[in-house]
Amino acid sequence: MFPPTRISLIQKLQDTRQRQEVLDTLFELYWMPVYKYLRMKWSKNEEDAKDLTQSFFLRSVEKNFFSGYNPEKARFRTFLRTCLDGFAANDLKAQNATKRGGQALHVTIDFKTAENELKELQTLETPEKTFEKDWIRSVFRISLEKFARECEQKGKENVYRIFERYEMDSHEDISYKDLALEFAVPVSQITNYLSDARRQFRRTVLETLRDSTASDEEFRSEVRSLLGIEVE
Amino acid sequence: MNPLSNEAVSRLQKMISEPDLTGTKYRLLRKIGSGGMAEVYLVFDEELEREAALKVIHPARAGDDDSARMMREAKAIARLEHPSIVPVHDLGTLPDGRIFYVMKYIQGELLDSYAARTSMHERLTVLQKIGDAVSFAHSHGVIHRDLKPQNIMVGAFGDVQVMDWGLAKVLSQLEPKAAAGIAAAREAFQTDAGTVMGTPEYMAPEQERGDGSLLNEKTDIYALGAILYNLLTLRPPQRDVRPRQLNGAIPRRLEAICLKAMAPVPNERYGSVVDLTDDISAYLNGLPMVAYRENIFEKLGRWTSRNSFFVLLVLAYLLMRAILLFLSRR
């Protein structure tokens, strides 16, 4: 279940062959927190926030923003937010950089969803808190998408659908027996499917975190943040 | 994919962090503790129909090294069969791949809250029981390294459980009598050289410096002294403040035991936990102690207090003789 130690995020960013892959991962994970943060903290309008979100990530690669990251000093996402503050403070340059940039981001962006979520936000929430919560949401969203793809590739669509019904459908209190009737399989099969799905999903979440952290220590710290466990 | 609601995120967070007990005989009740490496849940054993405490490695620590370490830790604790050391009932791997072990679920109150409502005599009796458990572990080559009131549970009848042996270490130089099973236990508690682990107020200076080579029974003796400090003052220990500076009513002899156990230089501490508990017994029974050199008046006072009946008898006799003498002269 535990993702093995991998080449760190920072090492990957130094390698031009892997940089695009890392950029896509980071963008996929952080575009929503970054977009909302720009809208809330920097009071950017929708269009400016969209441009800035994209140009921030492109510019980060061009200028190698993230190479200055030191895992001993802060979490990567705290560092990223600090970079974002600096970038937003000078957004005219950033917009110019977008026009110059030769790279592209291979990730679909759903700004409409982000806007809808912004409208539902509690006004008392700070931009920093929203950033943290959106990061958690992004980790789960990306992990669910990966998990759904894996199930599909293995022909185990039912496993994903049962997992989705039982673990995420909050509208009703569903039992194993209900699921067995709905999916026309024995209750014992539901138990096995769910056990397998939980194990796979947990692994996927941890892999997603591993891909976006720079050290074992940061990874562990992020797992604690994600699961709401206080670090001693 | 539809956006995830806050509720869905909460459910997923809970699902990932909670142990998957599918296929085991345990039913999850609630989380009762969390540490750096593992979490502890209250579970119900469906076969034996009793509650138990299930310790499971944290998802972030479920790597090969940490899993192996926790497994060996459970085996090593299981060998320490003593009434004041929490027994391990089961060890295994959950369906989610995480290592777990099951211990007796201890009910009672933590030592600090127990101390706040009990007499000095009761507190000292409990400390002796803690010392007995620690001494037993030492005889098996295991040092606890994280003794503190929060790791000690006192039951309704004054029974004591020393908990959380997660930082324990097995010593390399051992008496032959404790040889059986120690090799495995030693392996269980290996920690990185130079790593500082423990709780600052109860940590011996050598432990605080991260000097792993100096950690031995004396490290636990220091912590027991620090616990005594807490029992005397009802406050966390402070190295530069003697207990009597906080409360002048604390007997000098008890303060002396505390200060000897907490000596900054390991060689100046008690030679063993037994020596420490012997001194506490000596205090409770009004006998001479190792830690405190009495002057003649204190010796006399202690002797008088210990032999009060005899002293009263002699005084009564002398008084009677004096009265008889007085009457005969009249």
Interface residues (C-beta under 8 A of the other chain):
Chain A: M1 F2 P4 T113 N116 E117 K133 I136 R137 F140 R141 L144 E145 A148 E167 M168 S170 T191 L194 S195 R198 R199 F201 R202 V205 L206 F219 R220 V223 R224 L226 L227 G228 I229 E230 E232
Chain B: M1 P3 L4 S5 N6 E7 A8 V9 R11 L12 Q13 M15 I16 S17 D20 T22 G23 S34 G35 G36 E39 H58 P59 A60 R61 A62 G63 D64 P95 D96 G97 R98
